[in-house]
Amino acid sequence: MKYIDPHIHMVSRVTDDYARMARAGCVALTEPAFWAGFDRRSAEGFYDYFRQLTQVEPKRAKAYGIRHFSWLCINPKEAEDVVLAREVIALIPEFLEAANVLGIGEIGLNKNSRNELTVLEEQIALAADYNQLILVHTPHLEDKLKGTKLIIDAIKRNGRIDPGRVLIDHVEEHTVEVVLDEGFWAGMTLYPETKCTPERAVDILEMYGNERLWMNSAGDWGNSDPLAVPKACLEMARRGHTASDIEKVSYHNPLSFLGQCPKFDVDA
Ligand SMILES: [Zn+2]
């Protein structure tokens, strides 16, 4: 089987993870810009992070036959300081020209604060100005539903964004429906304990169907599993889902969404 992990933070994973993912059938992955486990002190810290995402990780991945793509932004966890956030946003256009950059992400909200919302709106405008795809992070706290609705409202308010070019990630049972109903794509994050376990993700697929949905590991510096997508595929098979249904969610759906950016090509 071949699959795409459309959301994983390889800068915080060891090289052996690339080897294990390749053996499990991973042909491509996409890495959104996010928090690194600590707050960076200046825009220069982000400049170097963007170099890592656009220049270093693609080479690391290539050694294992995996295509590496990335998304750029100031993430919501570090967006409370609006001055710093604007300095980081000003760096992004130069990096959008990099061969592996698919769009703006993962933008969104963390604590649903006013400053986070300001920075989110400015990055939605950036995506519209440069005709970029958007990858959205939704809060993991108890107000995930409220945060998801605030984000959807902000995107609609912009007025220049096609919802079919936005993926709203980390959906759960109580947020998936509003995301799909509004015409967006939805991502299910497979975490060992929080967010969706593979079992819960397959439950959601069985309840809501497999259109405009994908699964990702969101592997990062914390408790996470870079092989979560193939494990969810095994859970689908155990429950009797067909091979073509499994391939639709783990390969063809990511291909359809990401392929809206002409730079995304898994065969090159
Ligand atoms: Zn992430």
Residues whose N, C-alpha, C, O or C-beta is under 5 A from the ligand:
A	BS01	ZN	F34 A218
